[in-house]
Amino acid sequence: MKSFKGTIVQESLTDDRILNQFKFLGFRVTDKEKPEDRWHLFTVQAPEKIIEKLADYIKPEKWYAHFWSGDDVIAVFPNKIFRFKFSNKSTWKDAVKHGKSIGIPEEQLDFLIGE
């Protein structure tokens, strides 16, 4: 079963117990001065079936998560999922359009991937 890697922001979730479905690879907290402005970032790994469940747990505005395996990307928005190729930006169009429609700035819809 193909596994995907990504980062989930705990504050983006309506119920953070969904995190228990994922394999944890790393964790960090942003360094904002005020504790209420900090994000808790979980680097995770999971099969597509688990990632699809996440769409039911992302807060309805201004949040998303994305996952990758090689060139394959899965972008998860509240109640909506997009699949595309990282190397082919024309395949990003629908995901970017949807993200902007729920208030995510275009510059945050960059779907960065790592090793």
KOLGU-4560 file (N, C-alpha, C; in nm, 3 decimals, padded with zeros to 5 digits):
<recs>
<n_xx: 00.084 n_yy: -00.118 n_zz: 00.000 ca_xx: 00.000 ca_yy: 00.000 ca_zz: 00.000 c_xx: 00.089 c_yy: 00.125 c_zz: 00.000 mol: A seq: 1 type: MET>
<n_xx: 00.063 n_yy: 00.215 n_zz: -00.092 ca_xx: 00.143 ca_yy: 00.337 ca_zz: -00.106 c_xx: 00.121 c_yy: 00.430 c_zz: 00.014 mol: A seq: 2 type: LYS>
<n_xx: 00.229 n_yy: 00.485 n_zz: 00.064 ca_xx: 00.223 ca_yy: 00.573 ca_zz: 00.179 c_xx: 00.262 c_yy: 00.714 c_zz: 00.138 mol: A seq: 3 type: SER>
<n_xx: 00.195 n_yy: 00.812 n_zz: 00.196 ca_xx: 00.218 ca_yy: 00.953 ca_zz: 00.167 c_xx: 00.267 c_yy: 01.023 c_zz: 00.293 mol: A seq: 4 type: PHE>
<n_xx: 00.347 n_yy: 01.126 n_zz: 00.274 ca_xx: 00.402 ca_yy: 01.206 ca_zz: 00.384 c_xx: 00.343 c_yy: 01.346 c_zz: 00.377 mol: A seq: 5 type: LYS>
<n_xx: 00.325 n_yy: 01.410 n_zz: 00.492 ca_xx: 00.274 ca_yy: 01.546 ca_zz: 00.493 c_xx: 00.282 c_yy: 01.606 c_zz: 00.632 mol: A seq: 6 type: GLY>
<n_xx: 00.232 n_yy: 01.727 n_zz: 00.645 ca_xx: 00.229 ca_yy: 01.796 ca_zz: 00.773 c_xx: 00.086 c_yy: 01.837 c_zz: 00.803 mol: A seq: 7 type: THR>
<n_xx: 00.044 n_yy: 01.812 n_zz: 00.926 ca_xx: -00.089 ca_yy: 01.852 ca_zz: 00.971 c_xx: -00.072 c_yy: 01.954 c_zz: 01.082 mol: A seq: 8 type: ILE>
<n_xx: -00.142 n_yy: 02.066 n_zz: 01.071 ca_xx: -00.142 ca_yy: 02.168 ca_zz: 01.175 c_xx: -00.256 c_yy: 02.133 c_zz: 01.272 mol: A seq: 9 type: VAL>
<n_xx: -00.221 n_yy: 02.107 n_zz: 01.396 ca_xx: -00.322 ca_yy: 02.065 ca_zz: 01.493 c_xx: -00.436 c_yy: 02.167 c_zz: 01.502 mol: A seq: 10 type: GLN>
<n_xx: -00.404 n_yy: 02.294 n_zz: 01.494 ca_xx: -00.506 ca_yy: 02.399 ca_zz: 01.506 c_xx: -00.603 c_yy: 02.401 c_zz: 01.388 mol: A seq: 11 type: GLU>
<n_xx: -00.572 n_yy: 02.329 n_zz: 01.280 ca_xx: -00.661 ca_yy: 02.325 ca_zz: 01.164 c_xx: -00.772 c_yy: 02.223 c_zz: 01.178 mol: A seq: 12 type: SER>
<n_xx: -00.769 n_yy: 02.146 n_zz: 01.286 ca_xx: -00.860 ca_yy: 02.033 ca_zz: 01.300 c_xx: -00.978 c_yy: 02.063 c_zz: 01.391 mol: A seq: 13 type: LEU>
<n_xx: -01.094 n_yy: 02.010 n_zz: 01.354 ca_xx: -01.212 ca_yy: 02.021 ca_zz: 01.440 c_xx: -01.204 c_yy: 01.920 c_zz: 01.555 mol: A seq: 14 type: THR>
<n_xx: -01.134 n_yy: 01.811 n_zz: 01.535 ca_xx: -01.115 ca_yy: 01.708 ca_zz: 01.638 c_xx: -00.977 c_yy: 01.647 c_zz: 01.616 mol: A seq: 15 type: ASP>
<n_xx: -00.884 n_yy: 01.679 n_zz: 01.703 ca_xx: -00.746 ca_yy: 01.635 ca_zz: 01.681 c_xx: -00.722 c_yy: 01.487 c_zz: 01.710 mol: A seq: 16 type: ASP>
<n_xx: -00.824 n_yy: 01.414 n_zz: 01.752 ca_xx: -00.806 ca_yy: 01.270 ca_zz: 01.773 c_xx: -00.779 c_yy: 01.197 c_zz: 01.642 mol: A seq: 17 type: ARG>
<n_xx: -00.813 n_yy: 01.259 n_zz: 01.527 ca_xx: -00.782 ca_yy: 01.198 ca_zz: 01.397 c_xx: -00.631 c_yy: 01.177 c_zz: 01.382 mol: A seq: 18 type: ILE>
<n_xx: -00.551 n_yy: 01.256 n_zz: 01.452 ca_xx: -00.404 ca_yy: 01.241 ca_zz: 01.444 c_xx: -00.360 c_yy: 01.101 c_zz: 01.486 mol: A seq: 19 type: LEU>
<n_xx: -00.438 n_yy: 01.034 n_zz: 01.570 ca_xx: -00.402 ca_yy: 00.899 ca_zz: 01.615 c_xx: -00.402 c_yy: 00.797 c_zz: 01.501 mol: A seq: 20 type: ASN>
<n_xx: -00.461 n_yy: 00.832 n_zz: 01.387 ca_xx: -00.466 ca_yy: 00.742 ca_zz: 01.271 c_xx: -00.336 c_yy: 00.744 c_zz: 01.191 mol: A seq: 21 type: GLN>
<n_xx: -00.251 n_yy: 00.844 n_zz: 01.216 ca_xx: -00.131 ca_yy: 00.867 ca_zz: 01.138 c_xx: -00.006 c_yy: 00.817 c_zz: 01.210 mol: A seq: 22 type: PHE>
<n_xx: 00.096 n_yy: 00.783 n_zz: 01.133 ca_xx: 00.228 ca_yy: 00.751 ca_zz: 01.188 c_xx: 00.304 c_yy: 00.882 c_zz: 01.202 mol: A seq: 23 type: LYS>
<n_xx: 00.356 n_yy: 00.910 n_zz: 01.320 ca_xx: 00.428 ca_yy: 01.036 ca_zz: 01.344 c_xx: 00.574 c_yy: 01.023 c_zz: 01.304 mol: A seq: 24 type: PHE>
<n_xx: 00.620 n_yy: 01.119 n_zz: 01.225 ca_xx: 00.760 ca_yy: 01.124 ca_zz: 01.183 c_xx: 00.834 c_yy: 01.239 c_zz: 01.250 mol: A seq: 25 type: LEU>
<n_xx: 00.760 n_yy: 01.340 n_zz: 01.295 ca_xx: 00.821 ca_yy: 01.455 ca_zz: 01.358 c_xx: 00.716 c_yy: 01.549 c_zz: 01.415 mol: A seq: 26 type: GLY>
<n_xx: 00.760 n_yy: 01.643 n_zz: 01.497 ca_xx: 00.671 ca_yy: 01.739 ca_zz: 01.560 c_xx: 00.749 c_yy: 01.865 c_zz: 01.590 mol: A seq: 27 type: PHE>
<n_xx: 00.684 n_yy: 01.979 n_zz: 01.570 ca_xx: 00.745 ca_yy: 02.105 ca_zz: 01.612 c_xx: 00.636 c_yy: 02.207 c_zz: 01.641 mol: A seq: 28 type: ARG>
<n_xx: 00.671 n_yy: 02.306 n_zz: 01.720 ca_xx: 00.580 ca_yy: 02.415 ca_zz: 01.753 c_xx: 00.642 c_yy: 02.542 c_zz: 01.697 mol: A seq: 29 type: VAL>
<n_xx: 00.560 n_yy: 02.623 n_zz: 01.630 ca_xx: 00.614 ca_yy: 02.749 ca_zz: 01.577 c_xx: 00.656 c_yy: 02.838 c_zz: 01.694 mol: A seq: 30 type: THR>
<n_xx: 00.742 n_yy: 02.935 n_zz: 01.664 ca_xx: 00.802 ca_yy: 03.015 ca_zz: 01.772 c_xx: 00.740 c_yy: 03.153 c_zz: 01.791 mol: A seq: 31 type: ASP>
<n_xx: 00.611 n_yy: 03.164 n_zz: 01.768 ca_xx: 00.543 ca_yy: 03.291 ca_zz: 01.791 c_xx: 00.554 c_yy: 03.332 c_zz: 01.938 mol: A seq: 32 type: LYS>
<n_xx: 00.558 n_yy: 03.462 n_zz: 01.963 ca_xx: 00.573 ca_yy: 03.515 ca_zz: 02.098 c_xx: 00.458 c_yy: 03.471 c_zz: 02.189 mol: A seq: 33 type: GLU>
<n_xx: 00.334 n_yy: 03.490 n_zz: 02.143 ca_xx: 00.217 ca_yy: 03.456 ca_zz: 02.223 c_xx: 00.179 c_yy: 03.309 c_zz: 02.202 mol: A seq: 34 type: LYS>
<n_xx: 00.157 n_yy: 03.237 n_zz: 02.310 ca_xx: 00.121 ca_yy: 03.095 ca_zz: 02.296 c_xx: -00.001 c_yy: 03.072 c_zz: 02.209 mol: A seq: 35 type: PRO>
<n_xx: -00.100 n_yy: 03.159 n_zz: 02.213 ca_xx: -00.222 ca_yy: 03.139 ca_zz: 02.133 c_xx: -00.199 c_yy: 03.156 c_zz: 01.983 mol: A seq: 36 type: GLU>
<n_xx: -00.084 n_yy: 03.213 n_zz: 01.943 ca_xx: -00.050 ca_yy: 03.230 ca_zz: 01.802 c_xx: 00.037 c_yy: 03.116 c_zz: 01.748 mol: A seq: 37 type: ASP>
<n_xx: 00.076 n_yy: 03.024 n_zz: 01.835 ca_xx: 00.164 ca_yy: 02.914 ca_zz: 01.794 c_xx: 00.085 c_yy: 02.803 c_zz: 01.728 mol: A seq: 38 type: ARG>
<n_xx: 00.149 n_yy: 02.739 n_zz: 01.630 ca_xx: 00.092 ca_yy: 02.622 ca_zz: 01.564 c_xx: 00.170 c_yy: 02.499 c_zz: 01.606 mol: A seq: 39 type: TRP>
<n_xx: 00.100 n_yy: 02.388 n_zz: 01.620 ca_xx: 00.159 ca_yy: 02.258 ca_zz: 01.651 c_xx: 00.158 c_yy: 02.177 c_zz: 01.522 mol: A seq: 40 type: HIS>
<n_xx: 00.277 n_yy: 02.151 n_zz: 01.468 ca_xx: 00.291 ca_yy: 02.088 ca_zz: 01.337 c_xx: 00.338 c_yy: 01.944 c_zz: 01.350 mol: A seq: 41 type: LEU>
<n_xx: 00.256 n_yy: 01.853 n_zz: 01.299 ca_xx: 00.287 ca_yy: 01.711 ca_zz: 01.302 c_xx: 00.327 c_yy: 01.665 c_zz: 01.162 mol: A seq: 42 type: PHE>
<n_xx: 00.449 n_yy: 01.616 n_zz: 01.146 ca_xx: 00.490 ca_yy: 01.554 ca_zz: 01.021 c_xx: 00.448 c_yy: 01.408 c_zz: 01.033 mol: A seq: 43 type: THR>
<n_xx: 00.368 n_yy: 01.365 n_zz: 00.935 ca_xx: 00.305 ca_yy: 01.233 ca_zz: 00.945 c_xx: 00.321 c_yy: 01.154 c_zz: 00.816 mol: A seq: 44 type: VAL>
<n_xx: 00.287 n_yy: 01.027 n_zz: 00.827 ca_xx: 00.286 ca_yy: 00.938 ca_zz: 00.711 c_xx: 00.161 c_yy: 00.851 c_zz: 00.722 mol: A seq: 45 type: GLN>
<n_xx: 00.097 n_yy: 00.825 n_zz: 00.607 ca_xx: -00.024 ca_yy: 00.742 ca_zz: 00.609 c_xx: -00.060 c_yy: 00.698 c_zz: 00.468 mol: A seq: 46 type: ALA>
<n_xx: -00.137 n_yy: 00.591 n_zz: 00.458 ca_xx: -00.190 ca_yy: 00.551 ca_zz: 00.328 c_xx: -00.303 c_yy: 00.645 c_zz: 00.287 mol: A seq: 47 type: PRO>
<n_xx: -00.334 n_yy: 00.642 n_zz: 00.159 ca_xx: -00.437 ca_yy: 00.731 ca_zz: 00.104 c_xx: -00.571 c_yy: 00.717 c_zz: 00.177 mol: A seq: 48 type: GLU>
<n_xx: -00.608 n_yy: 00.598 n_zz: 00.216 ca_xx: -00.737 ca_yy: 00.574 ca_zz: 00.282 c_xx: -00.751 c_yy: 00.657 c_zz: 00.411 mol: A seq: 49 type: LYS>
<n_xx: -00.643 n_yy: 00.666 n_zz: 00.487 ca_xx: -00.644 ca_yy: 00.745 ca_zz: 00.611 c_xx: -00.646 c_yy: 00.894 c_zz: 00.578 mol: A seq: 50 type: ILE>
<n_xx: -00.567 n_yy: 00.934 n_zz: 00.480 ca_xx: -00.561 ca_yy: 01.075 ca_zz: 00.440 c_xx: -00.699 c_yy: 01.124 c_zz: 00.397 mol: A seq: 51 type: ILE>
<n_xx: -00.773 n_yy: 01.043 n_zz: 00.326 ca_xx: -00.907 ca_yy: 01.082 ca_zz: 00.280 c_xx: -01.000 c_yy: 01.114 c_zz: 00.397 mol: A seq: 52 type: GLU>
<n_xx: -00.985 n_yy: 01.044 n_zz: 00.510 ca_xx: -01.068 ca_yy: 01.070 ca_zz: 00.628 c_xx: -01.046 c_yy: 01.211 c_zz: 00.682 mol: A seq: 53 type: LYS>
<n_xx: -00.925 n_yy: 01.263 n_zz: 00.663 ca_xx: -00.890 ca_yy: 01.394 ca_zz: 00.718 c_xx: -00.982 c_yy: 01.505 c_zz: 00.667 mol: A seq: 54 type: LEU>
<n_xx: -01.037 n_yy: 01.490 n_zz: 00.547 ca_xx: -01.125 ca_yy: 01.593 ca_zz: 00.490 c_xx: -01.246 c_yy: 01.622 c_zz: 00.579 mol: A seq: 55 type: ALA>
<n_xx: -01.284 n_yy: 01.526 n_zz: 00.661 ca_xx: -01.398 ca_yy: 01.545 ca_zz: 00.752 c_xx: -01.359 c_yy: 01.617 c_zz: 00.881 mol: A seq: 56 type: ASP>
<n_xx: -01.230 n_yy: 01.641 n_zz: 00.900 ca_xx: -01.182 ca_yy: 01.697 ca_zz: 01.027 c_xx: -01.113 c_yy: 01.833 c_zz: 01.013 mol: A seq: 57 type: TYR>
<n_xx: -01.098 n_yy: 01.882 n_zz: 00.892 ca_xx: -01.033 ca_yy: 02.013 ca_zz: 00.874 c_xx: -01.137 c_yy: 02.123 c_zz: 00.891 mol: A seq: 58 type: ILE>
<n_xx: -01.101 n_yy: 02.225 n_zz: 00.967 ca_xx: -01.193 ca_yy: 02.337 ca_zz: 00.990 c_xx: -01.237 c_yy: 02.398 c_zz: 00.859 mol: A seq: 59 type: LYS>
<n_xx: -01.360 n_yy: 02.451 n_zz: 00.855 ca_xx: -01.422 ca_yy: 02.490 ca_zz: 00.728 c_xx: -01.363 c_yy: 02.610 c_zz: 00.653 mol: A seq: 60 type: PRO>
<n_xx: -01.282 n_yy: 02.690 n_zz: 00.713 ca_xx: -01.228 ca_yy: 02.805 ca_zz: 00.639 c_xx: -01.078 c_yy: 02.819 c_zz: 00.659 mol: A seq: 61 type: GLU>
<n_xx: -01.011 n_yy: 02.850 n_zz: 00.551 ca_xx: -00.869 ca_yy: 02.890 ca_zz: 00.550 c_xx: -00.771 c_yy: 02.782 c_zz: 00.593 mol: A seq: 62 type: LYS>
<n_xx: -00.808 n_yy: 02.655 n_zz: 00.585 ca_xx: -00.717 ca_yy: 02.548 ca_zz: 00.622 c_xx: -00.714 c_yy: 02.440 c_zz: 00.516 mol: A seq: 63 type: TRP>
<n_xx: -00.601 n_yy: 02.376 n_zz: 00.503 ca_xx: -00.587 ca_yy: 02.256 ca_zz: 00.421 c_xx: -00.460 c_yy: 02.184 c_zz: 00.464 mol: A seq: 64 type: TYR>
<n_xx: -00.445 n_yy: 02.062 n_zz: 00.417 ca_xx: -00.321 ca_yy: 01.987 ca_zz: 00.437 c_xx: -00.290 c_yy: 01.920 c_zz: 00.305 mol: A seq: 65 type: ALA>
<n_xx: -00.164 n_yy: 01.893 n_zz: 00.281 ca_xx: -00.130 ca_yy: 01.819 ca_zz: 00.159 c_xx: -00.023 c_yy: 01.715 c_zz: 00.190 mol: A seq: 66 type: HIS>
<n_xx: -00.023 n_yy: 01.612 n_zz: 00.108 ca_xx: 00.063 ca_yy: 01.496 ca_zz: 00.127 c_xx: 00.122 c_yy: 01.458 c_zz: -00.007 mol: A seq: 67 type: PHE>
<n_xx: 00.239 n_yy: 01.394 n_zz: -00.004 ca_xx: 00.303 ca_yy: 01.358 ca_zz: -00.129 c_xx: 00.372 c_yy: 01.223 c_zz: -00.117 mol: A seq: 68 type: TRP>
<n_xx: 00.383 n_yy: 01.161 n_zz: -00.230 ca_xx: 00.462 ca_yy: 01.039 ca_zz: -00.246 c_xx: 00.523 c_yy: 01.049 c_zz: -00.385 mol: A seq: 69 type: SER>
<n_xx: 00.653 n_yy: 01.075 n_zz: -00.389 ca_xx: 00.716 ca_yy: 01.101 ca_zz: -00.518 c_xx: 00.656 c_yy: 01.227 c_zz: -00.579 mol: A seq: 70 type: GLY>
<n_xx: 00.604 n_yy: 01.216 n_zz: -00.700 ca_xx: 00.544 ca_yy: 01.329 ca_zz: -00.771 c_xx: 00.394 c_yy: 01.341 c_zz: -00.747 mol: A seq: 71 type: ASP>
<n_xx: 00.336 n_yy: 01.242 n_zz: -00.679 ca_xx: 00.191 ca_yy: 01.242 ca_zz: -00.654 c_xx: 00.159 c_yy: 01.324 c_zz: -00.530 mol: A seq: 72 type: ASP>
<n_xx: 00.061 n_yy: 01.414 n_zz: -00.543 ca_xx: 00.020 ca_yy: 01.501 ca_zz: -00.433 c_xx: -00.130 c_yy: 01.482 c_zz: -00.408 mol: A seq: 73 type: VAL>
<n_xx: -00.165 n_yy: 01.481 n_zz: -00.281 ca_xx: -00.305 ca_yy: 01.481 ca_zz: -00.239 c_xx: -00.324 c_yy: 01.607 c_zz: -00.154 mol: A seq: 74 type: ILE>
<n_xx: -00.413 n_yy: 01.695 n_zz: -00.197 ca_xx: -00.447 ca_yy: 01.815 ca_zz: -00.121 c_xx: -00.582 c_yy: 01.792 c_zz: -00.055 mol: A seq: 75 type: ALA>
<n_xx: -00.588 n_yy: 01.811 n_zz: 00.076 ca_xx: -00.708 ca_yy: 01.783 ca_zz: 00.153 c_xx: -00.762 c_yy: 01.913 c_zz: 00.210 mol: A seq: 76 type: VAL>
<n_xx: -00.881 n_yy: 01.949 n_zz: 00.166 ca_xx: -00.951 ca_yy: 02.066 ca_zz: 00.214 c_xx: -01.072 c_yy: 02.018 c_zz: 00.295 mol: A seq: 77 type: PHE>
<n_xx: -01.141 n_yy: 02.107 n_zz: 00.363 ca_xx: -01.262 ca_yy: 02.064 ca_zz: 00.433 c_xx: -01.359 c_yy: 01.998 c_zz: 00.333 mol: A seq: 78 type: PRO>
<n_xx: -01.385 n_yy: 01.871 n_zz: 00.352 ca_xx: -01.481 ca_yy: 01.795 ca_zz: 00.271 c_xx: -01.450 c_yy: 01.789 c_zz: 00.122 mol: A seq: 79 type: ASN>
<n_xx: -01.324 n_yy: 01.808 n_zz: 00.084 ca_xx: -01.287 ca_yy: 01.804 ca_zz: -00.058 c_xx: -01.141 c_yy: 01.760 c_zz: -00.072 mol: A seq: 80 type: LYS>
<n_xx: -01.116 n_yy: 01.674 n_zz: -00.170 ca_xx: -00.981 ca_yy: 01.621 ca_zz: -00.193 c_xx: -00.944 c_yy: 01.637 c_zz: -00.340 mol: A seq: 81 type: ILE>
<n_xx: -00.820 n_yy: 01.675 n_zz: -00.365 ca_xx: -00.767 ca_yy: 01.689 ca_zz: -00.501 c_xx: -00.640 c_yy: 01.607 c_zz: -00.511 mol: A seq: 82 type: PHE>
<n_xx: -00.622 n_yy: 01.544 n_zz: -00.627 ca_xx: -00.499 ca_yy: 01.470 ca_zz: -00.656 c_xx: -00.437 c_yy: 01.529 c_zz: -00.781 mol: A seq: 83 type: ARG>
<n_xx: -00.304 n_yy: 01.546 n_zz: -00.778 ca_xx: -00.236 ca_yy: 01.603 ca_zz: -00.895 c_xx: -00.088 c_yy: 01.568 c_zz: -00.890 mol: A seq: 84 type: PHE>
<n_xx: -00.020 n_yy: 01.605 n_zz: -00.997 ca_xx: 00.124 ca_yy: 01.582 ca_zz: -01.009 c_xx: 00.197 c_yy: 01.711 c_zz: -00.971 mol: A seq: 85 type: LYS>
<n_xx: 00.292 n_yy: 01.701 n_zz: -00.880 ca_xx: 00.368 ca_yy: 01.818 ca_zz: -00.839 c_xx: 00.441 c_yy: 01.880 c_zz: -00.957 mol: A seq: 86 type: PHE>
<n_xx: 00.496 n_yy: 01.798 n_zz: -01.044 ca_xx: 00.577 ca_yy: 01.847 ca_zz: -01.155 c_xx: 00.496 c_yy: 01.912 c_zz: -01.267 mol: A seq: 87 type: SER>
<n_xx: 00.365 n_yy: 01.899 n_zz: -01.264 ca_xx: 00.280 ca_yy: 01.955 ca_zz: -01.370 c_xx: 00.182 c_yy: 02.056 c_zz: -01.309 mol: A seq: 88 type: ASN>
<n_xx: 00.224 n_yy: 02.182 n_zz: -01.305 ca_xx: 00.144 ca_yy: 02.286 ca_zz: -01.238 c_xx: 00.006 c_yy: 02.304 c_zz: -01.300 mol: A seq: 89 type: LYS>
<n_xx: -00.012 n_yy: 02.264 n_zz: -01.426 ca_xx: -00.146 ca_yy: 02.277 ca_zz: -01.485 c_xx: -00.245 c_yy: 02.184 c_zz: -01.414 mol: A seq: 90 type: SER>
<n_xx: -00.196 n_yy: 02.078 n_zz: -01.349 ca_xx: -00.286 ca_yy: 01.986 ca_zz: -01.277 c_xx: -00.325 c_yy: 02.041 c_zz: -01.140 mol: A seq: 91 type: THR>
<n_xx: -00.263 n_yy: 02.149 n_zz: -01.096 ca_xx: -00.293 ca_yy: 02.211 ca_zz: -00.967 c_xx: -00.416 c_yy: 02.301 c_zz: -00.973 mol: A seq: 92 type: TRP>
<n_xx: -00.458 n_yy: 02.338 n_zz: -01.093 ca_xx: -00.556 ca_yy: 02.445 ca_zz: -01.113 c_xx: -00.681 c_yy: 02.432 c_zz: -01.024 mol: A seq: 93 type: LYS>
<n_xx: -00.744 n_yy: 02.317 n_zz: -01.023 ca_xx: -00.867 ca_yy: 02.300 ca_zz: -00.947 c_xx: -00.844 c_yy: 02.314 c_zz: -00.797 mol: A seq: 94 type: ASP>
<n_xx: -00.733 n_yy: 02.260 n_zz: -00.748 ca_xx: -00.702 ca_yy: 02.270 ca_zz: -00.605 c_xx: -00.676 c_yy: 02.415 c_zz: -00.565 mol: A seq: 95 type: ALA>
<n_xx: -00.601 n_yy: 02.487 n_zz: -00.645 ca_xx: -00.571 ca_yy: 02.628 ca_zz: -00.616 c_xx: -00.700 c_yy: 02.710 c_zz: -00.620 mol: A seq: 96 type: VAL>
<n_xx: -00.781 n_yy: 02.687 n_zz: -00.720 ca_xx: -00.909 ca_yy: 02.760 ca_zz: -00.731 c_xx: -00.997 c_yy: 02.735 c_zz: -00.609 mol: A seq: 97 type: LYS>
<n_xx: -01.006 n_yy: 02.610 n_zz: -00.568 ca_xx: -01.086 ca_yy: 02.577 ca_zz: -00.451 c_xx: -01.028 c_yy: 02.642 c_zz: -00.325 mol: A seq: 98 type: HIS>
<n_xx: -00.898 n_yy: 02.632 n_zz: -00.306 ca_xx: -00.834 ca_yy: 02.691 ca_zz: -00.189 c_xx: -00.861 c_yy: 02.841 c_zz: -00.179 mol: A seq: 99 type: GLY>
<n_xx: -00.847 n_yy: 02.910 n_zz: -00.291 ca_xx: -00.874 ca_yy: 03.054 ca_zz: -00.292 c_xx: -01.021 c_yy: 03.081 c_zz: -00.259 mol: A seq: 100 type: LYS>
<n_xx: -01.112 n_yy: 02.994 n_zz: -00.303 ca_xx: -01.255 ca_yy: 03.016 ca_zz: -00.279 c_xx: -01.292 c_yy: 03.003 c_zz: -00.131 mol: A seq: 101 type: SER>
<n_xx: -01.207 n_yy: 02.936 n_zz: -00.052 ca_xx: -01.235 ca_yy: 02.925 ca_zz: 00.092 c_xx: -01.144 c_yy: 03.015 c_zz: 00.175 mol: A seq: 102 type: ILE>
<n_xx: -01.078 n_yy: 03.110 n_zz: 00.109 ca_xx: -01.004 ca_yy: 03.213 ca_zz: 00.180 c_xx: -00.856 c_yy: 03.188 c_zz: 00.202 mol: A seq: 103 type: GLY>
<n_xx: -00.800 n_yy: 03.090 n_zz: 00.134 ca_xx: -00.656 ca_yy: 03.065 ca_zz: 00.148 c_xx: -00.582 c_yy: 03.150 c_zz: 00.046 mol: A seq: 104 type: ILE>
<n_xx: -00.486 n_yy: 03.232 n_zz: 00.090 ca_xx: -00.410 ca_yy: 03.314 ca_zz: -00.006 c_xx: -00.335 c_yy: 03.225 c_zz: -00.106 mol: A seq: 105 type: PRO>
<n_xx: -00.329 n_yy: 03.269 n_zz: -00.230 ca_xx: -00.266 ca_yy: 03.189 ca_zz: -00.335 c_xx: -00.122 c_yy: 03.152 c_zz: -00.302 mol: A seq: 106 type: GLU>
<n_xx: -00.049 n_yy: 03.242 n_zz: -00.237 ca_xx: 00.091 ca_yy: 03.212 ca_zz: -00.205 c_xx: 00.105 c_yy: 03.098 c_zz: -00.104 mol: A seq: 107 type: GLU>
<n_xx: -00.001 n_yy: 03.067 n_zz: -00.031 ca_xx: 00.002 ca_yy: 02.955 ca_zz: 00.064 c_xx: -00.039 c_yy: 02.823 c_zz: -00.004 mol: A seq: 108 type: GLN>
<n_xx: -00.082 n_yy: 02.830 n_zz: -00.129 ca_xx: -00.123 ca_yy: 02.711 ca_zz: -00.203 c_xx: -00.007 c_yy: 02.665 c_zz: -00.292 mol: A seq: 109 type: LEU>
<n_xx: 00.110 n_yy: 02.654 n_zz: -00.231 ca_xx: 00.232 ca_yy: 02.619 ca_zz: -00.307 c_xx: 00.264 c_yy: 02.469 c_zz: -00.301 mol: A seq: 110 type: ASP>
<n_xx: 00.195 n_yy: 02.395 n_zz: -00.214 ca_xx: 00.205 ca_yy: 02.249 ca_zz: -00.208 c_xx: 00.350 c_yy: 02.199 c_zz: -00.206 mol: A seq: 111 type: PHE>
<n_xx: 00.430 n_yy: 02.260 n_zz: -00.122 ca_xx: 00.571 ca_yy: 02.221 ca_zz: -00.113 c_xx: 00.584 c_yy: 02.075 c_zz: -00.074 mol: A seq: 112 type: LEU>
<n_xx: 00.680 n_yy: 02.009 n_zz: -00.132 ca_xx: 00.709 ca_yy: 01.870 ca_zz: -00.097 c_xx: 00.853 c_yy: 01.861 c_zz: -00.050 mol: A seq: 113 type: ILE>
<n_xx: 00.885 n_yy: 01.757 n_zz: 00.022 ca_xx: 01.021 ca_yy: 01.738 ca_zz: 00.071 c_xx: 01.060 c_yy: 01.593 c_zz: 00.053 mol: A seq: 114 type: GLY>
<n_xx: 01.178 n_yy: 01.563 n_zz: 00.098 ca_xx: 01.228 ca_yy: 01.425 ca_zz: 00.085 c_xx: 01.186 c_yy: 01.341 c_zz: 00.203 mol: A seq: 115 type: GLU>
</recs>
